[in-house]
């Protein structure tokens, strides 16, 4: 029978466990779900739905989706008081900010 990961981790030297836990925290910090982002802003689905002019059910569905339009994501973030930025990262250079993909909203409202 296989061993549980927590058992394996418990048997590792303390310094190795600390490195693994630090890396796990770093990786977790880079990936946040929409619902976690909303909760961190102390908003309920109903409050966010009201700000967006949508139903609470539609917000619940949106938070479970893995594929969103940028305009939908931008609206979601802006309804919480934030600004969405999009960048491309390549191994051989600095990140590139992709402004034009997010400018369509500004062009539509101008």
Protein Blocks (a to p, Z undefined) as FASTA:
>chain_A
ZZdfklmmmmpcfklmmmmmmmmmmmmmmpccfklmmmmnopafklmmmmnopafklmmm
mmmpcbdcfklmmmmmmmnopacddddddfkbccdddfklmmmmmmmmZZ
